[in-house]
Amino acid sequence: MVDRRRFLGALGLPALGGALGVPFRPTELSATALDLVPMLRSHEGEARDVARDEDFWMEVARAFTVDRTLVNLNNGGVSPAPEFVQAAMKRHLDFSNELPAYTMWEIQEPRREGVRLRMARAWDVDPEEIAFTRNASESLQTCQLGMDLEPGDEVLTTTQDYGRMITTFKQRERREGIVLRQIQIPTPAEDDAQVVRLFEEAITPRTKAILACHMINLTGQILPIRDLVAMARQRDVPVIVDGAHALAHFDFTISELDCDYYSTSLHKWLFAPIGTGLLYVRKDKIPGLWPLMAAPEGMDANIRKYEEIGTHPAANTLAIGEALTFHESLQPKRKEERLVYLRNHWAERLLEHDRIRLNTSLLPGRACGIANVQMVGVETGALQRHLWGVHRIFTTPIKHAEFEGLRISPSVYTTMEELDRFVVAMEDVLKNGLPA
């Protein structure tokens, strides 16, 4: 429960700052944002039509200060933030530095509650069920390490889950004697029922948890999380959802997934500052999930126990508010449609060539802005180095035991000309091979 003093601070009222003579500096949108946000909100048209409106997206691109001498097609790893998000974080940092023990702890920390309220509203959950973390890995490890498990207990995931999360469970194997079981799913997976069935067939009486990606980072594959959660709940098996690449990427709410745990990074598709993440824990699950760092017993049922990490900046979290304003102004469905449109623009052209293999489905609902492409006969790492070294196009090489290819993840600021340059560079290698 937030007391009156902290509530006033969250709203930015002068009850805290003014009383002691310390000036309170509320968040101010920059002139660019003041011009851009109303334009985004007032733009009319169906999401699919707006996705093809290059004038609209050129205005969106103005919000970013990216280097146009380079082509960044690895926005899935970490995305640049809009300029006014960066500016907000800097203002918050400058303010906290004036008298950190007061400005940061007494003014800024309570104001995080306002951001919590907005994030909860955006994804249709209770604000008392979301905690701010530094990234998806921290959120996921809170779940993976916070569950009580006994020797011989099993946890289940796929062979395509994120490497750090597999490493986390393997450490529990070595340290505590639990058992990690991994299943294979098709690449790409286009049958939701088959994916759920593969998980179901791997459940045993010793299965205590399932870890599943909402969107697989390797290929952009979207898994049928709601169906998977429903199946697992019938068997009393909780599902930890890795939403690192999903939240703010395509249009959904956490509530519609009906999951117990959801973890994500906000510095990917929400365009929040680097070092921001979110952890959702269903309220009745909070008392039974231990935090990574110790919290007092009185916080056992409080979602904020997952934020007890010692001294840390409030600025990053507060600037999430600007990122959320930008995201909501873009409108989630328009953003999703644009990312799909960008993906199809390059993927469909490359698929005209026989030696191109796509490890990502283009069917609706199976993926969004991320796709994985292989050039048969060309080593993926060498191709990545060529694109960067010669064409200054930044991509992500993926070499998995079951497939390989370049992960391509453009963003809302990516231009069609940049994607065309990528296609032409790929076609040149198809025709002439890599230079000796």
N, C-alpha and C positions, 0 to 999 in steps of 0.2 A: 504494500500500500504506500502510495506517495503522499507524504505529509504536505501541509499547506506551504511551508517554506520552500520545499523542493518543487512544488507545483508552480509557484510564482516564478521561480528561477527558470523552469522549463519554458514558461511563456515569455521570458525576457522582460519581465516587469521590473521597475526600479526598486522594488522592495529590498533587494539585496545590494545592488551596486550603488544606487543613489544614497542610501542611508549612511554609507561609510565614506562617501566622497569619491568612490572609484567610478569613473564613467562607464556606463554600459554601452556597448557597441553592437546593435542588432545586425543580423545578416542583411547585406544590401546586394541586390542583383546589379551586375554591371550594366553599362549602357547597351552593350551587345545583347545581353540577356533580355533587357527590357524591350528591345526592339524585336528580338527573335521569338520569345515565348508567345506573345499575342498573335504573331503571324502563324505560328504552328497551330495554335488552338483554333484560329478562325478559318483555317484552310478547309474547304468543303470537298466532298467527294467520297466515293466508296474506297475502302482501304486498298483494294486491288488496283484501282485507277491511280490513286495517289502514289502507289509504289513505282509507277512508270513516269511520274512527273519529275523530270530532271531539274526543272527550275526550283521546285520545292526542295529537293534534296541538296541542291547546291546551296540554298540558304541554310539548311541544316549543317552542312559542312563548314560554314563560316564560324560555327561555335567552337571548332577545334583548331589547335595551333600545330598541326602535324607538318612534317617536312615533306613537301611535294617533290623533292628530288628522289625520294624513295617511295616504294610501293609496299605498304604494310598489309600483308595477307595473313598475319598471325594475331588477329584481335582476340582469338579464343584463349591465348595464353594470358595476356593482360592487355587491357585497352587503355588508350589515352583518354583522359577526362576532358570534357568541354572546358574552355578557358575560364568561364565564370565559376566552375566547380573548383578548379585549382586556385583561383583568386580567393574564393570563400575560405578554403582551408588555410591559405596563407594569412588571411585576416584573423582567423581564429587563433592561429599559432602566435601571431604578433601580440594579440590581446592577452593570451595566456602567459606570455613571457614577461608581462609588466609586473606581475606579482603572482607567480604560479600557484602557490599554496592557497591563495584566495581566489584569483580569477579562474583558475582551472577547476578547483575542487568545489568552490562555493557557487560559482555562476555557470560555468560551462557544463560540468557534469550533470547538474539537474536538468539542463536544457536538452540533454540526450533523450529525455522522456518525450519531448515533442516529436523527435525523429522516430522514436519507437511507435508512437501513436499513428504517425503517417504511414510507416512501413506496414504496420498491422492492417490498417484500413486498405492499403493498396492490394494486399494479397489475402484479404478477407479472413484474418485470424484474430484471436484475442491478443492485445498487446502484452498481456502477462504470459504469453507463450513464445516470445521472440527475444533473443539475446544478440547483442552485437559482439562479433569476434573479429579477428584479423584476416581471416580467409576461410575458404571451405575446408582446408586440411585441419585447421584448428577445430572447426565445428564438427567435422566427421570424427576426429580422434576423441573429442569429448564423448561422443556416442560409443565409439569402438572400445575405448578404455574405461568408460564410465559404467558399463554394464557388468554386473557380477556374473562371472563365469567360473565353472569348476573344471578340473582336469577331465578331458574326454568330451566336454561340451563342444558342439560343432557350430561353426558359422559358415554361411553359404554366400558365395558371390560368383561372378563370371570371370573368365580368363581375360576379359577386356576391361576390367575395372581399373581405376587409376592406380598407378604403381605405388604411390605413397600409402594408399589405403591398404593395398595388399601387404606391403611391408609392415604396416601397423599390426595387422592380424598375425603375420608370421612371427613378429616379436612376441606376441602373446603365446603363440605356439611354443617357442623356445623357452620362454620364461615360466609359463603357467601350465603347459601341457594341453591347451585347447587344440581343436582340430579345424583347420581351414580347408573347406571343400570348394572347388571351382568347377563351374560347368561351362561348356562351349555353347554359344548361340550363333546362328548363321550370320554371315557378313555379305550383303546387308540382310537384316531381318525384316521381313515384310508381312509376317503372319503373327499378330499379337497373341492369338491363342496358343501357338506353338511355343512362343517365348515363355508364357506363363506355365505351360505344361512342363517345359524343361526344368524350371525352378521347382515345380511341385514334385516331379519325379525324384528330385535330389534330396528332398526333405526326409529326415529320419527322426526317430523318437529323441535323438540327442541334439537336433537342430534348435539352437536358442536365438538365432538372429539371422536375417538376410540383409546384405548390403547390395543395393542396386543403383545404378546410374539412371537418372532421369534422362540425361543426354550423355552418351558416351563420348569422352573427349577425343578418342582416336579417330572417330568417323563421323560424329554428329548424330549417330543413331539415337532416336527417341524410343525409350522403352515404355510399355503399357503399365505405368506405375499404379494407377488406380485399380486395375484388374489384378495386378500382382499383390497389392496390399490386401484386397478383399479375399483372395485365395489364402494368403498367409495368415490372416486374422482368424479364419475358420480353423486353423491348425494351431492357434495361439503362438505364432511366431512373429515377432516384431520386425518391421522393415525399416532400415536406415536408408534414406534416400540421399544420394549424392546429386545435388542440383547445381553443381558448380557452374555448368554451362547453360543451364536452362532458365533460371530466373531472369526476367527482363529480356530474354532472347525471343521467346514466343509467348503467345497470349494464353495464360492460365492463372488460376489462383491456387495457393497451397491448400485451401479448404476443400477444393473439389477433388484433390488427390486422396483425402481422408487418411493421411499417413500419421504415424506417431512421431517421426523424426525427419527433419528436412534441413539440409546443410547447403550453403552456397557461398560463393564469392561475389562481392558487389563491385569489384574493380574490373569485371569482365563486361557483362552486357548491360548493367545499370550505369556504367561510366562513372562510378563513384571513385574517390581517391584510392590509390594503391594502399593496401593494408586494411581493407574493410570487408567484413563478411557477416553472415547472418546464420543463426541457429534457431530453428523452430523445434520446440518440444511440446507435445500435447500435454495439457495441464496435469492430467492424472499420472503422467509418466515422469514429471519433474522430480518428485521425492525419491524415486528409485534410481535416478541417473546421477552418478557422482560427477562433480566438476573436475577439470584437469588440475586446477589449483585449489587448495583447501578453502572452504568457506565455513563460517560459524554454523552451528547446529540450527540456530534460529532461521537460517536461510534455506533449509532443506527443501521447502516447497516454493521457493522464490526463483523465478527465471534468471534473476540478476546474479545468482551464485556462479553462473558460467562467465560472468564478466569480472570476477574477482581475480585479477591477474597482476595486481600491484600497480605501481605508477605507470601511466600510459597517457598519450595525448588524447584530448577530447576533440581536437580539431578535425581529425579524419572523419569521425562519426558525425559531427555536426554538419559537415559539408555533404553528407549523404542527402540532406534535404534538398540542396540545389540539383543534385543528380536525379532525384525523384521528380522534381518539378520538370526537368528536361524530358525525362522518360514519359511522364503523363501528358506533356504537351505534344510529344510525338504521336502518342496514342499507341498502346501495345499492339493492336491488330495491324495498324499501318506499318509499324516497325517490323513485325513478323513478315508481312507481305513483301516489304522492301528487301529484307535479307534473303527470302526465298527467290525473289526476282534476280538479285545479284548472283546468287548461286547458279540458277538456271542459265543465266547469260553466258557464263564461261563453261559450265559443265556440258550443256547441250551442244555447244560448238565443238568442244574437244571430243565428244562422243561420236562425232562424224568420222573419226579416224579409228581404224581397226585395232591399233595398238594401245588404245586408251581403255583402261578398266576403271570403273567407278566403284569404290567400296562403300558407297552411300546410296540409299534409295532416293529417287526423285518423286516417289509417290507422296501425295498429301498426307501430312501428319507423321511421316516416318523420320523426317529430319527438317532442318530449317536452314540457317545460314552457313553451317559448317559442312564441308564435304571432303572426302579423301579420294585422291586420284592417283592411279599408278600408270606409268608409261612402261609398257612391257618391253623388256630388252634393254632398259636403261636403269642403272643402279640408283635408287632413290636418293641416297646421300649425295652422290655426285651431281645429280640433277638439281638438288637444293643448292649446292655450292655454286653451280653454274648460274642459276637464276639470280643469286645474290651477287656473285662476283662480277658478272658481266652486265646484268640488267638491273641490278639494285632492287630486286623483287624479293621480299622477305617471306619465306614460307616455312612450314614445319615438317621435317622428315619423320615419318612413322615407320618403324620396322618392327613388326609384331610377328610372333610365331605363326599366325594364321593368315597374315596379309601384310602388304606394305604399300606405301604411297605418300604423297604430299598432302598434309592437311591444309586446306585453304579456307580461311575465315575472314572475308571482307567485313566492313562495318558500314554504318549509316553515312559516314563521311567519304567512303570509297567512291570514286568516279567510274563511269563506264569506260572512259579512256584508259584508266589504270588496269581494268580487267581485260580490255582489248590488248594492252601491252603484254599482259601475262599470257594470253592465248597465243599471240604471235610468237612470243619467245618459246613457248612449248611446241608450236608447230614447226619452228625452225629446227629444234632438236629432233623432232620426228622425221624431218626431211634430210637433215645433214648430220645428225648425230652430235655428240659432245665434242668440242675441240680437243685435239690431242694435248 
